[in-house]
Amino acid sequence: MNYMEFMKKFLDKDISGVYLFDSEEDFLTDSIIEEAKNQVSIPDFNFIDLKGGEDYEVIKNSIETLPVMEDKKIIILRNIDLSKAGLKNYKDLIDHLTADIDNFPDYASLFIISDNPPFKGKFYKKLAKTDSLVKIERLDKNELKSFIGKKFTRANKKIKRSLIDDIINRFSYLNKDSEIKLYDVSNTIDKIIANSADEIVRPEDVKDQLDEILNLNIFNLTDALSSKDGKRSIEVYETMRKSGEDLFMIYHMIIRQVRNLIGIKSLTSRGFNDTFIQKSLGISPFELRKVKGFARNFSLEELFSLHDTLFDMEVRQKSGAFDMDLELKILIGKISK
């Protein structure tokens, strides 16, 4: 089941047994944990939060101990890695849970939250068959609009739909390879609300906070690089470095920009229209128009050469001493030639 289906059952108090969460959004997973705390009247006994490392006997004891003065209890098991690589560390736990699922007490609910996407093995498939696998995916465009709109409404703020669209476009949350998470969106909306003096949110309220919180220097940097403006690129980069920006985040944003430039230039040269290109690359119409203009500044040969350089940087990061600051400055010089 998906997040909305699970939450409907959860709020109706129509759940029990073992649930495994395959989540792409920590914000939504954490909202489930918060709701679990709210659903019990005596959390000291009926809300058990186990954070990795426990052997099965500890978990079994939490399950078998009856709830105190309530009909239900909820056990959270998190900070564990059930991915293919990490699963071997929890073999005993998973084997026992797989064997006990069918006889799980009605008064208990066990929520298992893996730090990484869980391996689709026997345990995963067994829970999927019983509708006890909860897949939490990133929000689509309509869901994201609704999420942002409701946050303003709950704060007794009114905002135009066009401003919500501006927020979505500036975040690039919907882009296929976006590293922006729902927490980033939520925290920024909270700042916009906190700094909006009137009931009706003004365009400048949105712009001011997005400029400050999103640190649009990263977009200023990719724009300057795509324009081959070396002086501006190094100025923006130095501002970001001195303010403590994550240099690896900058590196990954440059990778994304180069890949988008390659995709747009390749598909345009083959005669594909904007709708096809946008869908293929998973970018917004706003970003497509913007990057399409930059694509004229590069040949495909240049872009593939830059991509090779970026790949070489990734390999060397893993093989020994690597000075990301120096490497990025060299990269900026190469892009700006």
BELUR-V97292 format. One record per residue. N is the residue number from 1. RES is the residue in one letter. PSI is psi in radians with two decimals (none if undefined). Layout:
n = {N,N}
res = {RES,RES}
psi = {PSI,PSI}
This chain:
n = {1,2,3,4,5,6,7,8,9,10,11,12,13,14,15,16,17,18,19,20,21,22,23,24,25,26,27,28,29,30,31,32,33,34,35,36,37,38,39,40,41,42,43,44,45,46,47,48,49,50,51,52,53,54,55,56,57,58,59,60,61,62,63,64,65,66,67,68,69,70,71,72,73,74,75,76,77,78,79,80,81,82,83,84,85,86,87,88,89,90,91,92,93,94,95,96,97,98,99,100,101,102,103,104,105,106,107,108,109,110,111,112,113,114,115,116,117,118,119,120,121,122,123,124,125,126,127,128,129,130,131,132,133,134,135,136,137,138,139,140,141,142,143,144,145,146,147,148,149,150,151,152,153,154,155,156,157,158,159,160,161,162,163,164,165,166,167,168,169,170,171,172,173,174,175,176,177,178,179,180,181,182,183,184,185,186,187,188,189,190,191,192,193,194,195,196,197,198,199,200,201,202,203,204,205,206,207,208,209,210,211,212,213,214,215,216,217,218,219,220,221,222,223,224,225,226,227,228,229,230,231,232,233,234,235,236,237,238,239,240,241,242,243,244,245,246,247,248,249,250,251,252,253,254,255,256,257,258,259,260,261,262,263,264,265,266,267,268,269,270,271,272,273,274,275,276,277,278,279,280,281,282,283,284,285,286,287,288,289,290,291,292,293,294,295,296,297,298,299,300,301,302,303,304,305,306,307,308,309,310,311,312,313,314,315,316,317,318,319,320,321,322,323,324,325,326,327,328,329,330,331,332,333,334,335,336,337}
res = {M,N,Y,M,E,F,M,K,K,F,L,D,K,D,I,S,G,V,Y,L,F,D,S,E,E,D,F,L,T,D,S,I,I,E,E,A,K,N,Q,V,S,I,P,D,F,N,F,I,D,L,K,G,G,E,D,Y,E,V,I,K,N,S,I,E,T,L,P,V,M,E,D,K,K,I,I,I,L,R,N,I,D,L,S,K,A,G,L,K,N,Y,K,D,L,I,D,H,L,T,A,D,I,D,N,F,P,D,Y,A,S,L,F,I,I,S,D,N,P,P,F,K,G,K,F,Y,K,K,L,A,K,T,D,S,L,V,K,I,E,R,L,D,K,N,E,L,K,S,F,I,G,K,K,F,T,R,A,N,K,K,I,K,R,S,L,I,D,D,I,I,N,R,F,S,Y,L,N,K,D,S,E,I,K,L,Y,D,V,S,N,T,I,D,K,I,I,A,N,S,A,D,E,I,V,R,P,E,D,V,K,D,Q,L,D,E,I,L,N,L,N,I,F,N,L,T,D,A,L,S,S,K,D,G,K,R,S,I,E,V,Y,E,T,M,R,K,S,G,E,D,L,F,M,I,Y,H,M,I,I,R,Q,V,R,N,L,I,G,I,K,S,L,T,S,R,G,F,N,D,T,F,I,Q,K,S,L,G,I,S,P,F,E,L,R,K,V,K,G,F,A,R,N,F,S,L,E,E,L,F,S,L,H,D,T,L,F,D,M,E,V,R,Q,K,S,G,A,F,D,M,D,L,E,L,K,I,L,I,G,K,I,S,K}
psi = {2.77,-3.11,-0.82,-0.70,-0.73,-0.80,-0.61,-0.81,-0.68,-0.82,-0.49,0.02,0.79,0.72,2.66,2.79,-2.83,2.30,2.31,2.28,2.11,1.61,2.44,-0.06,1.86,-0.59,-0.79,-0.66,-0.78,-0.53,-0.55,-0.74,-0.74,-0.73,-0.63,-0.73,-0.68,-0.40,-0.22,2.48,-0.46,1.38,-0.48,-0.50,-0.52,0.00,1.89,2.10,1.76,2.18,1.30,2.75,-0.34,2.46,3.01,-0.54,-0.66,-0.77,-0.75,-0.71,-0.69,-0.64,-0.77,-0.35,2.18,2.61,2.62,2.02,0.42,2.90,-0.35,2.73,2.68,2.25,2.22,2.24,1.94,-3.09,0.68,2.77,1.81,0.36,2.99,-0.69,-0.59,-0.22,-0.56,-0.46,-0.20,0.43,-0.80,-0.78,-0.86,-0.69,-0.78,-0.78,-0.71,-0.71,-0.54,-0.14,-0.77,-0.32,0.47,2.36,2.50,-0.44,-0.14,2.56,2.25,2.06,2.05,2.10,1.93,2.48,-0.52,2.79,2.16,2.56,2.39,1.06,-2.71,-0.80,-0.82,-0.84,-0.60,-0.74,-0.62,-0.67,-0.53,0.22,0.60,0.22,2.13,1.94,2.06,1.88,2.87,2.63,2.53,-3.10,-0.81,-0.69,-0.68,-0.71,-0.79,-0.74,-0.83,-0.78,-0.73,-0.59,-0.71,-0.74,-0.77,-0.42,0.19,0.67,2.55,2.39,2.45,2.59,-0.58,-0.57,-0.61,-0.71,-0.70,-0.75,-0.79,-0.77,-0.68,-0.50,-0.51,0.47,-0.62,-0.17,2.55,-0.79,0.32,2.41,0.04,2.30,2.91,-0.51,-0.70,-0.77,-0.86,-0.80,-0.64,-0.71,-0.72,-0.69,-0.68,-0.78,-0.80,-0.52,0.14,1.97,-0.48,2.91,-0.66,2.14,2.24,2.74,-0.67,-0.50,-0.76,-0.86,-0.80,-0.77,-0.65,-0.74,-0.69,-0.83,-0.70,-0.17,1.25,0.08,-0.57,-0.66,-0.60,-0.65,-0.86,-0.59,-0.78,-0.73,-0.74,-0.38,-0.04,0.62,1.57,-0.75,-0.83,-0.69,-0.81,-0.58,-0.84,-0.74,-0.80,-0.67,-0.77,-0.77,-0.78,-0.42,0.04,0.30,2.56,1.99,-0.52,-0.56,-0.72,-0.79,-0.82,-0.56,-0.61,-0.71,-0.83,-0.75,-0.77,-0.74,-0.70,-0.69,-0.74,-0.81,-0.81,-0.78,-0.72,-0.85,-0.63,-0.74,-0.39,0.09,0.21,2.56,3.00,-0.66,-0.77,-0.78,-0.79,-0.79,-0.72,-0.67,-0.22,0.70,2.84,2.79,-0.66,-0.83,-0.64,-0.84,-0.72,-0.90,-0.53,-0.66,-0.65,-0.50,-0.44,-0.32,-0.11,2.58,2.80,-0.61,-0.75,-0.78,-0.72,-0.59,-0.73,-0.69,-0.70,-0.70,-0.76,-0.71,-0.73,-0.67,-0.73,-0.75,-0.79,-0.44,-0.60,-0.09,0.05,-2.72,2.36,2.10,1.67,-0.64,-0.89,-0.76,-0.68,-0.66,-0.69,-0.73,-0.76,-0.73,-0.69,-0.74,-0.63,-0.02,none}
